Amino acid sequence: MTTTTDLVSYEDALASYDPVMGLEVHVELGTNTKMFCGCSTALGAEPNTQTCPICLGMPGALPVVNATGVESAIRIGLALNCEIAEWCRFARKNYFYPDMPKNFQTSQYDEPIAFDGYLDVQLEDGETFRVEIERAHMEEDTGKSTHVGGATGRIHGASHSLLDYNRAGIPLIEIVTKPIEGAGERAPEVARAYVRELRELIRALGVSEARMDKGQMRCDVNLSLRPHGREKFGTRSETKNVNSLRSVERAARFEIQRHAAVLSSGGTIVQETRHFHEDTGSTTSGRVKEEAEDYRYFPEPDLVPVAPSREWVEEIRASLPEMPLARRNRLREEWGVSGTDMQAILNAGTLDLIVETIDAGADAASARKWWMGELARSANESGVAPEQLPITPAQVARVSELVAKGELNDKLARQVIEGVLAGEGAPDEVVEKRGLKVVSDEGALGAAVDEAIAGNPGVADKIRGGKVAAAGALVGAVMKATRGQADAARVKELILEKLGVTEG
Amino acid sequence: MPGITREEVAHLARLARLELKPEELDHFAGQLDDIIGAVARVSEVADQDVPPTSHPLPLTNVMRADEVRPSLTPEQALSGAPAQEQQRFKVPQILGEEQ
């Protein structure tokens, strides 16, 4: 980037202006097949091995909608508290661009399958913010372009482009919010919390893994500013393909600062698409919209209308899982933790793991302690998600059980976890191989020694008086108490140490 | 029914990526006007109580199960492509209108 963008400080921007946001999120469904044909949706296939006459737009090929795709759309709609259309159609969105071989994208226009809903999201401090949902509609993904001959794969300066249509036709659900007003300085945080809550929801519904890093969930951030007290919205910019939670927040924040700089210097905002840059956290101008886009939408004649029966809709509603926010609130109460703790658990991505560990028999406190302590740290250090660590919730639960039984203390348990992570086997194997019995632990041994001293005051006095040989009696007592599982030499050292005597 | 203007034809031509000469704009404006006029006669018989028809067949909810069917081989898929490279469809330079 050769030009720098003028920005005002975030505080100054908010002092003069009120941000209004609109968020558009595309979710790639995890169906086996594409939206309108039976081609596989598996990732990572060789180019153009998952296409057919339908998704290639061959003349005469007739699409048929994927029933699971429709059901997933309804599930998402219901979970977002939307109404479900009694009758709706697909529409052709016409445009000339080689990422769709048909020269149109099959989408929905003025008859979305789901509309008028909301999603409650929770901010860092526990405050709840309601984001109104305008609509959720069904459409299809586009092919993947590779631009050749230009600098670093950019389209500008490219001599030609190469198209792989494996992705063309994969089901997408586009979820559009109503204008988000009243978030004020917390607008970027609301944007992030919304996308995160939506991701949790999509995963809970089981309709997609919603991995932003894999492009399964992508967000466009539309933002405008208006002077405080004015009702009319300002001109918006549309920042496309913001593909991580952190980026959603940064993009909104950057655009607030950029808009404010333009407006406060007497300029006007150009309605345009903008590109977000992960490295700098900034946006740059993309395509200026000189006029309203003319996609010449019209009802798709090759697909008949979708008219979900009310029975089917109610059946789907009855099968919805507990919603993530409600679940978190329930667990928070059950576990007796604060909202901040719960937020930290969510951020660390350990919520499900903790639940599974508890289900495997651990108590809530220790499950939480391990996953938020040792294991979160270990995942962080090795740069993997906690669920990718080579330890299962059942194994963590076993460690926790050994601690509860008194066979391990914290320090030993940490070593057991360390051993499991290092691939030394299941917790019991690690205990065995490393000889991690609680009695070999200093603290536990110390306690046993203390007991032996207290129980034999006469012997202790003799030792204090210099009869080091008398220590043997105390060693015997400790060995008896630990059922022979202590290191006798170490026990003797401890006894002498505690009684303030040095050997010979 | 207002006539189709030269500007409207130019706009349509741009959307369809057709390069039209000035005289063609006039020519097509007249022709399109005739066509639109003919189609518009439908509205003379279609009253408010007749909903617009998008599908002549009284069918809804035609769906298929989410089961994978065989795809084309890449050779078959690419057999009609004017140009290909790296098992991909090769298309001419995209004129930077969208990034």
HADDOCK unambig.tbl for C-alpha pairs under 7 A between the chains (distance, minus, plus):
assign (segid A and resid 31 and name CA) (segid B and resid 66 and name CA) 6.91 0.50 0.50
assign (segid A and resid 32 and name CA) (segid B and resid 66 and name CA) 6.09 0.50 0.50
assign (segid A and resid 32 and name CA) (segid B and resid 67 and name CA) 6.55 0.50 0.50
assign (segid A and resid 32 and name CA) (segid B and resid 68 and name CA) 6.49 0.50 0.50
assign (segid A and resid 33 and name CA) (segid B and resid 66 and name CA) 5.79 0.50 0.50
assign (segid A and resid 33 and name CA) (segid B and resid 67 and name CA) 6.35 0.50 0.50
assign (segid A and resid 33 and name CA) (segid B and resid 68 and name CA) 5.62 0.50 0.50
assign (segid A and resid 38 and name CA) (segid B and resid 67 and name CA) 6.33 0.50 0.50
assign (segid A and resid 38 and name CA) (segid B and resid 68 and name CA) 4.87 0.50 0.50
assign (segid A and resid 38 and name CA) (segid B and resid 69 and name CA) 4.74 0.50 0.50
assign (segid A and resid 39 and name CA) (segid B and resid 68 and name CA) 5.78 0.50 0.50
assign (segid A and resid 39 and name CA) (segid B and resid 69 and name CA) 5.89 0.50 0.50
assign (segid A and resid 39 and name CA) (segid B and resid 70 and name CA) 6.70 0.50 0.50
assign (segid A and resid 39 and name CA) (segid B and resid 71 and name CA) 5.65 0.50 0.50
assign (segid A and resid 40 and name CA) (segid B and resid 68 and name CA) 5.57 0.50 0.50
assign (segid A and resid 47 and name CA) (segid B and resid 87 and name CA) 6.18 0.50 0.50
assign (segid A and resid 47 and name CA) (segid B and resid 88 and name CA) 6.44 0.50 0.50
assign (segid A and resid 48 and name CA) (segid B and resid 74 and name CA) 5.27 0.50 0.50
assign (segid A and resid 48 and name CA) (segid B and resid 87 and name CA) 6.95 0.50 0.50
assign (segid A and resid 48 and name CA) (segid B and resid 88 and name CA) 6.69 0.50 0.50
assign (segid A and resid 49 and name CA) (segid B and resid 71 and name CA) 6.87 0.50 0.50
assign (segid A and resid 49 and name CA) (segid B and resid 72 and name CA) 6.82 0.50 0.50
assign (segid A and resid 49 and name CA) (segid B and resid 73 and name CA) 5.83 0.50 0.50
assign (segid A and resid 49 and name CA) (segid B and resid 74 and name CA) 5.11 0.50 0.50
assign (segid A and resid 50 and name CA) (segid B and resid 71 and name CA) 5.48 0.50 0.50
assign (segid A and resid 51 and name CA) (segid B and resid 71 and name CA) 5.43 0.50 0.50
assign (segid A and resid 51 and name CA) (segid B and resid 72 and name CA) 5.94 0.50 0.50
assign (segid A and resid 51 and name CA) (segid B and resid 77 and name CA) 6.91 0.50 0.50
assign (segid A and resid 52 and name CA) (segid B and resid 71 and name CA) 5.28 0.50 0.50
assign (segid A and resid 52 and name CA) (segid B and resid 72 and name CA) 5.31 0.50 0.50
assign (segid A and resid 64 and name CA) (segid B and resid 62 and name CA) 6.93 0.50 0.50
assign (segid A and resid 64 and name CA) (segid B and resid 63 and name CA) 5.88 0.50 0.50
assign (segid A and resid 64 and name CA) (segid B and resid 64 and name CA) 6.40 0.50 0.50
assign (segid A and resid 65 and name CA) (segid B and resid 63 and name CA) 5.00 0.50 0.50
assign (segid A and resid 65 and name CA) (segid B and resid 64 and name CA) 6.21 0.50 0.50
assign (segid A and resid 66 and name CA) (segid B and resid 63 and name CA) 5.76 0.50 0.50
assign (segid A and resid 66 and name CA) (segid B and resid 64 and name CA) 5.28 0.50 0.50
assign (segid A and resid 66 and name CA) (segid B and resid 65 and name CA) 6.19 0.50 0.50
assign (segid A and resid 66 and name CA) (segid B and resid 66 and name CA) 5.79 0.50 0.50
assign (segid A and resid 67 and name CA) (segid B and resid 63 and name CA) 5.27 0.50 0.50
assign (segid A and resid 67 and name CA) (segid B and resid 64 and name CA) 5.65 0.50 0.50
assign (segid A and resid 67 and name CA) (segid B and resid 65 and name CA) 5.73 0.50 0.50
assign (segid A and resid 67 and name CA) (segid B and resid 66 and name CA) 6.54 0.50 0.50
assign (segid A and resid 68 and name CA) (segid B and resid 66 and name CA) 5.99 0.50 0.50
assign (segid A and resid 155 and name CA) (segid B and resid 96 and name CA) 6.66 0.50 0.50
assign (segid A and resid 155 and name CA) (segid B and resid 99 and name CA) 6.37 0.50 0.50
assign (segid A and resid 156 and name CA) (segid B and resid 96 and name CA) 6.10 0.50 0.50
assign (segid A and resid 158 and name CA) (segid B and resid 93 and name CA) 6.40 0.50 0.50
assign (segid A and resid 159 and name CA) (segid B and resid 93 and name CA) 5.33 0.50 0.50
assign (segid A and resid 160 and name CA) (segid B and resid 91 and name CA) 5.95 0.50 0.50
assign (segid A and resid 160 and name CA) (segid B and resid 92 and name CA) 4.83 0.50 0.50
assign (segid A and resid 160 and name CA) (segid B and resid 93 and name CA) 4.22 0.50 0.50
assign (segid A and resid 161 and name CA) (segid B and resid 90 and name CA) 5.84 0.50 0.50
assign (segid A and resid 161 and name CA) (segid B and resid 91 and name CA) 5.37 0.50 0.50
assign (segid A and resid 161 and name CA) (segid B and resid 92 and name CA) 6.48 0.50 0.50
assign (segid A and resid 161 and name CA) (segid B and resid 93 and name CA) 6.33 0.50 0.50
assign (segid A and resid 162 and name CA) (segid B and resid 88 and name CA) 5.48 0.50 0.50
assign (segid A and resid 162 and name CA) (segid B and resid 89 and name CA) 5.37 0.50 0.50
assign (segid A and resid 162 and name CA) (segid B and resid 90 and name CA) 4.60 0.50 0.50
assign (segid A and resid 162 and name CA) (segid B and resid 91 and name CA) 6.24 0.50 0.50
assign (segid A and resid 163 and name CA) (segid B and resid 88 and name CA) 5.15 0.50 0.50
assign (segid A and resid 163 and name CA) (segid B and resid 89 and name CA) 4.85 0.50 0.50
assign (segid A and resid 163 and name CA) (segid B and resid 90 and name CA) 6.43 0.50 0.50
assign (segid A and resid 164 and name CA) (segid B and resid 88 and name CA) 5.41 0.50 0.50
assign (segid A and resid 164 and name CA) (segid B and resid 89 and name CA) 6.77 0.50 0.50
assign (segid A and resid 286 and name CA) (segid B and resid 99 and name CA) 6.99 0.50 0.50
assign (segid A and resid 287 and name CA) (segid B and resid 98 and name CA) 6.29 0.50 0.50
assign (segid A and resid 299 and name CA) (segid B and resid 54 and name CA) 6.28 0.50 0.50
assign (segid A and resid 301 and name CA) (segid B and resid 54 and name CA) 6.43 0.50 0.50
assign (segid A and resid 301 and name CA) (segid B and resid 55 and name CA) 6.18 0.50 0.50
assign (segid A and resid 304 and name CA) (segid B and resid 55 and name CA) 6.95 0.50 0.50
assign (segid A and resid 304 and name CA) (segid B and resid 59 and name CA) 6.29 0.50 0.50
assign (segid A and resid 304 and name CA) (segid B and resid 60 and name CA) 5.41 0.50 0.50
assign (segid A and resid 304 and name CA) (segid B and resid 61 and name CA) 6.76 0.50 0.50
assign (segid A and resid 304 and name CA) (segid B and resid 62 and name CA) 6.63 0.50 0.50
assign (segid A and resid 305 and name CA) (segid B and resid 60 and name CA) 5.00 0.50 0.50
assign (segid A and resid 305 and name CA) (segid B and resid 61 and name CA) 6.36 0.50 0.50
assign (segid A and resid 306 and name CA) (segid B and resid 60 and name CA) 5.68 0.50 0.50
assign (segid A and resid 306 and name CA) (segid B and resid 61 and name CA) 4.90 0.50 0.50
assign (segid A and resid 307 and name CA) (segid B and resid 60 and name CA) 6.22 0.50 0.50
assign (segid A and resid 307 and name CA) (segid B and resid 61 and name CA) 6.05 0.50 0.50
